[in-house]
Amino acid sequence: MQVFITFIGFTAFVAFYSWFRLRKEELSTQDGYFLGGRSLTGVVIAGSMLLTNISTEHLIGMNGSAYKNGFIIIAWEVTSALALVVAATYFLPTYLKMGLTTIPQYLEERFDATTRTMVALFLLVSFVVTLLPIVLYTGAINLESIFNISEHFGISQEAALWYTVIAIGCVGSCYAIFGGLKAVAYSDTINAIGLFLGGLLVPILALWNIGDGNVWGGLMKVYEHCPEKFNVVGASDSILPFETLFTGLVINQLYFWGMNQFIIQRALGAKSLVEAQKGLLITGLLKIFVPVIIVL
């Protein structure tokens, strides 16, 4: 019950804080609704980008993959930091100079309206088919495992997952629909602080207990138990061969952090190029610490 009350209390606080900060914001214009009035600061951009990226597919999927395959999974986070530097240096100046609202809009300026429509449709379908189902489903699994919703309400686990998926979707939609990008960005930033601090405490406290009050000693015990898991150079037959860091993985990361509307929209809402670049660079710095939360 204490965990449930804490969860509800924190969620309510985030909602109230976002409403209080944005109650006088102008949302009737395109920039006001989709780009937060182009007034986002670097810290808010970084917090929102980080939480947009780190969701339950990370906390459950990537965490499970790290348990199975070891530290080679950190390649996703390390290359993310490099891609963010490239995006901040070369991509953002062009985007902001053109005054873009969306990435498909850039394609219309560069090519034609048909290209914009095709890419926008492709991105929309890919989000709906590949991203949202995973986020909603893993989020429902997470809440079910924490709160035992099926047991408390006397329903099947399948029904509990369905109800939880619908609830998560409705709450998330309310943030986006009624508050626009700025409401999402501010709520993301607060949640990112909680996720980052709470996420760091989990491995620290775990290692502290394993090491009988010594975090480093706990880490050494874990290493001695399974040293092969600490290998960061993937073999050719592993899930993430080392060579892919310089080929397909780099291309994937450049797209995700530099051209993905779902991510880069936060930077497009910056109040200046400097703040946008600052946001991406802070995100890159934070991504370096993500393996401690997700992988370790």
ABEGO torsion letter per residue (X at the ends): XAAAAAAAAAAAAAAAAAAAAAAABBAABAAAAAAGGGABBAAAAAAAAAAAABBAAAAAAAAAAAAAAEAAAAAAAAAAAAAAAAAAAAAAAAAAAAGBABAAAAAAAABBAAAAAAAAAAAAAAAAAAAAAAAAAAAAAAAAAAAGAAAAAGBBAAAAAAAAAAAAAAAAAAAAAAAEAAAAAAAAAAAAAAAAAAAAAAAAAAAAAAAGGBAAAAAAAAAAABAAAABABBBAABABBAAAAABAAAAAAAAAAAABAAAAAAAAABABAAAAAAAAAAAAAAAAAAAAAAAX
